[in-house]
Amino acid sequence: MSRAITASEDSTALLARDGRYPPILTAEQLHRYFRFDDHDRAVLAQKKGKHNRLGYALQLATVRFLGTFLTDPLDMPEAAIQYVAQQLDLTVNPVKLDRYRTRETRWDHRHDIQARWGYRDFSGIPAFFDLARFVSARARLMAEPPSRLLDLSTARLVERRVLLPGVTTLTRLIARIQHRADERLWRDLAALPSEAQVTALEALLDVPPRSSVSRLDRLRKAPLSVSATGLVGALKRVEAVRRAGVTTLDLSGFPEQRLNTLFRIGMGVKAQALRRMTRSRRIATLLVTVSRLEGQALDDALTLFESLLTDLFNRIERKEDGTRQDHLPSLEEAARRSNQLTLAFLESLGQPPQDFPTFAARVLALVPQEQLQAAAETVQALTRPRSETRLEGLLSRYSYVQQFLPALLRAVTFEGSAAGAPSLAALQALRRLERRSQVMATEVPLTLVKGDWSKLIPGKGPLNRPAFTLCVLDHLHLALKRRDVFVPASPKFSDPRLHLLSDQAWTALRAEVCRSLDLDLDPQVMLAQFSAQLDERYQLVEARLPQNAAVSLAEEEGRTVLVLQEDEALPEPLSLRHLRELVARRMPRLDLPDLLLEVHRWTGFAHAFTHLSEARTRVDHLDVSVCAVLLAEACNVGLDAVVQAETESLGRGRLSWVDQHYLRAETIASANARLIEFQTTIPTVAAWGDGQVASVDGLRFRVPVKTIYAGQNPKYFGVRSGVTYVNFISDQYSGFHGIVVPGTLRDSLFALDGMIEQNTVLRPQQLVSDTAASSYMVFGLFRLLGYQFSPELADLRERTYARMSREAQYGKLNALATSQVSTALIATHWDDLLRLAGSLMTRTVRASDLLKVIGVKPKSALTRALEQVGRIASMLHLLSYHDDLLYRRTIGTQRNRQEARHRLARAVFQGRHGELRQHYVAGMEDQLGALGLVVNAIILWNARYLDLILNQLRAEGMEVRDEDVQRLSPLKFEHIHLGGRYHFSLTSQMPAGQFRRLRDRDEVES
């Protein structure tokens, strides 16, 4: 039995206690490391004297728990001593045990334990070099902070039964190896560029005349304005990055994580700091930064281009709607006069035949000819097809398009699939037409010219250049969305289908993927399994129809439908209301800063925030600074609200430095993982769920500042733009992932990203969402990856039901299951579907990127096959939703928890009218990530004190019913002061192992 220290443990706590016991040991720790088996007891029985036997046992437990021996073998919690003594049926005699502390016997016992259980000293050459090789390999391949390497090194030594040296010894060894690995990486990277390229790179740090910032600072600044001028500036930025001459250098041979770290440093530190670096490190950092900056600059430029085209088309449609609305009175008058002519004609049909002059004279007596002519012209003008008026609107914006089109064609290299070949050929033709005044139609490819465009662009004679240009852009907009046309150098606008597992990689992984996802390589085996599941579910629902009072069959508009009655809300018993009242009364009151510091004391989450350069920080009270910055971001109040000039750790300079160098997506995710892991150990939390169920929903924020990363939606953002924070929460209320998306993109696009990308101890298998997130494609991907997708459904009567077997008999439900799943399509593309799932599972491609592409019409055969799998999964969910009340309640309960968590998040994010004022997507992700982290800290604090209160109530003899505990919520925040000025006190922090006083049951509410 040995203690395997996990990498998630708090390495800074290890540094702090330096091989000492924590003040409190959990029951799980005592049971795991301090319990002796039969072999242990046999060895202990050989020791003479009760105090010697106990001392030996304590040293054995210590080396298993700490991985080392203590100078004072009795320097351990009293609970551990008593736990060991009880196992050995010994009574602890302090006087006799104290003698053991000073006798030489303790050293003999230490040597005996080492010999019997195979513990080695770290100073031995094999143990030292084994660890050195391990750390060196990880330092070369991965960009891990020293704290992470310390955790892994400690775990490795304990696993191999090597006695841990002092933390200082390990820290120095790790620092020395990391420094050598860094220098080697910098040296190898710096050797790649030529002297001319090095000169160009270092010139980026110079400040040009009449400028206050360096050239590098200007390259790092992303565009903000969604305008033609902004797009031209963004494209010039792409060209400026390329002029450094290093974007063509191949960096694929270097570890990706190490390059990511250098890029993060190059984008985050000031030019002055880069100048102070050693030559090799400076060149390496600039090389990686500029190489990767091309892709980021292209992403920004193409995002802006896409937004401009979308806005252009929307403006034309809105203008057309406005024009028709303005001319509505004229159209009504013209319609009235035309109606008079129609009535006269209809009236004449019932009369004796008349010659035309007589009929015409009769009509003109009713409506003069001039008015009839005007009415006809008005109707013709105002009822033209929208396709024609749209083209005219586009042609009127040709001069606007010409402001940015030449720069786009010059700066961006488009590629495409076979479907995008016509668009690529037309784009190439536009490049050739530049600066030519007269062009013939036969000189350009006219494959794209179809429909109404053909009326404006004849195949012969002079080319209508404005019409041809706008026709190409119209098709390019759609082709870029479908990735029929893509930009390989742009991470965002490349074709995600190219990142699917290659034939060779898929052949190697096929069997492993199928085993891990519990799928079969043979499509017929899987189709038989799907069919059996669907048949069983239909038959179960049909058999239970007589007893299911909530469901009935009905005939509506000639079709059979299942009618589901709305479920009644669960009644709240008096015991639950009473328990909630007692919990609320006893919950301590506190300020948000104190809450964060106390949660850090429990979990050490602030230690997960490492410096941008991964260097260990040598400043005091860094945890306080981190908590202050997190609060400022989460509450949306800025640093002014937390600055305390008289306190060094809360000074403006310190907080600004922490904000720039410590707060980023990966450190927030790491800190969040610690909170979630700690929360799972609280007994009461298990009553709310086991972490198997999760939900996803979007929290929307208006963005009133200039940015290209927000989208418009008048329903949510009014006249301004905004973003959606797609966040995932577990059934234990903790948020485990979040994604920032522009505008109000559908949550379904990102539902799988959160399940696959999250790196916490939670492993949810079922995801709940709203109705809008459901689609057959999403259902299909979830089924292939082994997850249960459970959206809350609306418009149930409009749902169609499918079957896999035409011969299957479902009794009363036969008339319901009228649609047929295309099993042949699934079988034909089964291997491609498996490769799709394997690519998602191995993270070679993101689900959201893939769904954006394969969901665009016309859909490919593979997409349609995926939808057929999704239809099966959707039917299973739909039938269970009607039949199983518990299933519906689980979905509804989780949706309610998500909405309640959103209310808490809104209450926390109360500054600046609750508006997100970040220009760049990285800033949005950091601030909303900080919000999610602080909300999780509040939930964790509430959960732990709620657990303490329940234990106190039980100790007082009160009956606490389990079903009532299940309905308690850690989302209450009335006892937490969220507003005002925030004060962080360094002297009022709770001591380790202690808690705040619970309020007395008779204490008066203030």
BELVENPE-V906117 format. One record per pair of residues at least 12 apart in sequence whose ideal C-beta (glycine too) atoms are under 7 Angstrom apart, sorted by the first residue. I is the first residue (numbers start at 1). J is the second residue. Records with the same first field share a line. If there is no record, write none. Layout:
I=J, J
//
This chain:
1=64
2=64, 158, 159, 161
3=33, 64, 65, 67, 158
4=155, 158, 159
5=151, 154, 155, 158
6=155
7=148, 151, 152, 155
8=673, 677
9=151
10=604, 607
11=147, 150, 151
12=147, 604, 607
13=604
14=154, 167
15=167
18=166, 167
19=66, 68, 164
20=75
21=76, 77
23=77, 992, 993
24=77, 993
25=77, 79, 80
30=80, 83
33=61, 64, 65
34=61, 80, 83, 84
35=87
36=57, 87
40=60
43=116
44=56, 57, 88
50=90
51=93, 96, 97, 99, 100
52=100, 105
53=88, 90
54=84, 85, 88, 90, 97
55=73, 97, 100, 106, 109
56=109
57=84, 88
58=73, 74, 76, 81, 84
59=73, 109, 110, 113
60=113
61=80, 84
62=76
63=113, 119
67=154, 157, 158, 163, 164
68=163, 164
69=110
72=101
73=101, 106
74=97, 101
117=161
118=161
119=161, 163
120=161, 162, 163
121=163
122=157, 162, 163, 164, 165
127=162
131=153, 156, 157
132=173, 177
134=156
135=149, 153, 174, 177
136=177, 181
138=152
139=177, 178, 181
140=181, 255
141=255
142=255, 257
143=257, 258, 260, 261, 614
145=610, 614
146=171, 174, 175, 178, 616
147=607, 610
149=174
150=170, 171, 174
153=170, 174
185=258, 284
186=280, 281, 284
187=280
189=254, 284, 287, 288
190=280, 283, 284
192=249, 287
193=246, 249, 283, 287
197=245, 246
198=283
200=244, 245
201=244, 246, 283, 286, 287, 290
203=215
204=216, 219, 244, 286
205=271, 274, 275
214=271
216=271
217=271
219=237, 240, 241, 293
220=267
222=300, 920
223=300, 304, 708
224=706, 707, 708, 919
225=706
226=304, 307, 308, 311, 708
228=308, 400, 403, 404
230=304
231=301, 304, 305, 308, 404
232=403, 404, 407
234=300, 301, 304
235=301, 407, 408, 411
237=297
238=294, 297, 298, 301, 411
239=411
241=290, 293, 294, 297
242=294
244=290
246=287, 290, 291
247=290, 291, 294
249=291
251=288, 291
259=288
261=614
262=284, 285, 288
263=288, 289, 292
264=612
265=285, 612, 613
266=285, 286, 288, 289
267=289
268=612, 660
269=612
294=489
295=489, 490, 491
298=412, 487, 489, 490
299=490, 491, 492, 493
300=708
302=487, 490, 493
303=492, 708
304=708
305=408
306=480
307=708
309=473, 477
312=397
316=390, 393, 394
319=393
320=386, 389, 393
324=382
327=382
330=378
331=378, 379, 382
334=375, 378, 379
335=379
337=367, 371, 372, 375
338=375, 379
340=366, 367
341=363, 367, 372
344=362, 363, 366
387=452
388=452
391=452, 453, 456
394=470
395=466, 467, 470
398=466, 469, 470
401=469, 470, 473
405=469
406=434
409=427, 430, 431
412=487
413=487
414=427, 485, 487
415=486, 488
416=479, 484, 485, 486
417=484
419=484
420=479, 484, 485
422=445, 447, 448
423=448, 475, 476, 479, 484, 485
424=485
425=445
426=445, 448, 472
427=472, 476
429=444, 445
430=469, 472
433=465
438=462
439=463, 465
440=462, 463
441=457, 458, 459, 460, 461, 463
442=460
444=463, 468
446=459
448=471, 472, 475
449=471
453=467, 471
457=471
480=493
481=856
482=853, 856
483=495, 853
496=845, 849, 850, 853
497=853
499=844, 845
500=835, 836, 839, 844, 845
501=835, 838, 839, 842, 844
506=835, 838
509=838
510=834
513=834, 837, 838, 841
514=834
517=784, 785, 786, 837, 841
518=786
519=834
523=826, 827, 830
524=827
527=823, 826, 827
530=804, 872
531=804, 805
533=876
534=804, 872, 875, 876
535=808
537=876, 879, 880
538=810, 813, 817, 879
539=810
540=883
541=813, 879, 882, 883
542=810, 811, 812, 813
544=883
545=812
548=883
550=564, 565, 567, 885
551=563, 564, 882
553=812
556=797
560=815, 816
561=797
562=796, 816, 882
563=797
564=796, 882
567=885, 888
575=961, 964
576=964, 967
579=960, 964
580=968
582=953, 1001
583=946, 949, 968
584=972
585=999, 1001, 1003
586=949, 998, 999, 1001
587=945, 949, 975, 999
588=945, 975, 996, 997, 998, 999
589=975
590=976, 996
591=977
592=631, 976, 977, 978, 982
593=627, 631, 982, 983, 984
595=937, 938, 941, 976
596=627, 630, 631, 937
597=624, 627, 984, 989
598=941, 990
599=937, 940, 941
600=623, 627
601=989, 990, 992
602=678
603=674, 675, 678
604=674
605=671, 674, 675
606=623, 626, 627
607=623
608=667, 670, 671, 674
609=626, 662, 667, 671
610=667
611=661, 662
612=661
620=649
621=649, 986
624=649, 650, 984, 986
625=649, 650, 654, 655, 658
626=658, 662
627=984
628=642, 650, 655, 984
629=655, 658, 659, 663
630=930, 933, 934
631=934, 982
633=663, 926, 927, 930
634=908, 909, 930, 931, 934
635=908, 909, 910, 911, 978
636=909, 910, 911, 912, 914
637=911
639=652, 655, 656, 659
641=981, 982
642=655, 982, 984
643=655
644=984
647=986
650=984
663=926, 930
664=926
665=925, 926, 929
668=929, 930, 933
669=759
671=933
672=932, 933, 936
673=759, 760
675=936, 937, 940
676=734, 736, 760, 761, 762, 936
677=760, 761
678=940
679=732, 734, 940, 943
680=732, 761
682=943, 944, 947
683=947
684=943, 946, 947, 950, 965
685=732, 943
687=962, 965, 966
688=731, 732, 733, 966
689=730, 731, 732
691=730, 731, 732, 762, 763, 764
692=764, 765, 766
693=731, 764, 766, 768, 890, 894
694=728, 729, 730, 731, 764, 767
695=729, 767, 768, 769, 894, 895, 898
696=726, 728, 747, 751, 754, 767, 769, 773
697=727, 747, 769, 770, 898
698=724, 725, 726, 747
699=725, 727, 902, 905
700=716, 722, 724, 744
701=722, 723, 725, 915, 916
702=717, 720, 722, 915
703=720, 721, 722, 723, 915, 916
704=720, 915, 917
705=917, 919
706=919
707=919
709=723, 742, 920, 921, 924
710=722, 723, 742, 743
711=742, 743, 744
712=743
713=743, 744
716=744
722=743
723=740, 741, 742, 916, 924
724=741, 743, 744, 745
725=738, 740, 928
726=738, 739, 741, 747, 750
727=932
728=754, 758
729=897, 898, 901
730=762, 764
731=894
733=897, 901, 939, 970, 971
734=936, 939
735=932, 935, 936
736=758, 760, 762
737=754, 757, 758
738=928, 929, 932
739=753, 754
740=921, 924, 925, 928
746=772, 773
747=769, 772, 773
748=773, 774, 775, 778
749=848, 851, 852
750=848
751=767, 769, 773, 778
752=781, 782, 840, 847
753=846, 847, 848
755=767, 787
756=840, 843, 847
765=787, 788
766=788, 790
767=787, 789, 790
768=790, 792, 891, 894, 895
769=791
770=791, 792
771=791, 792, 793, 794
773=791
774=791
776=867, 870, 871, 874
777=851, 855, 863, 866, 867, 870
778=870
779=870, 873, 874
780=866, 867, 869, 870, 873
781=840, 847, 866
782=873
783=869, 870, 873
784=833, 837, 869
785=837, 840, 841
789=873, 877
790=877, 891
792=891, 892, 895
793=881
799=878
800=819
801=816, 817, 818, 819, 875
802=817, 819, 820, 821, 871, 875
803=817, 820, 821
804=821, 823, 872
806=820
821=868, 871, 872
822=868
825=864, 865, 868
826=865, 868, 869
828=865
829=861, 862, 865
832=862
833=865, 866, 869
900=969, 971
901=935, 971
904=935, 938, 971, 973
905=931, 935
907=973, 978
908=931, 934, 935, 978
909=931
910=978, 979
938=973, 976
939=970, 971
942=970, 972
943=970
946=968, 970
948=995, 998
949=998
950=965
952=998
//
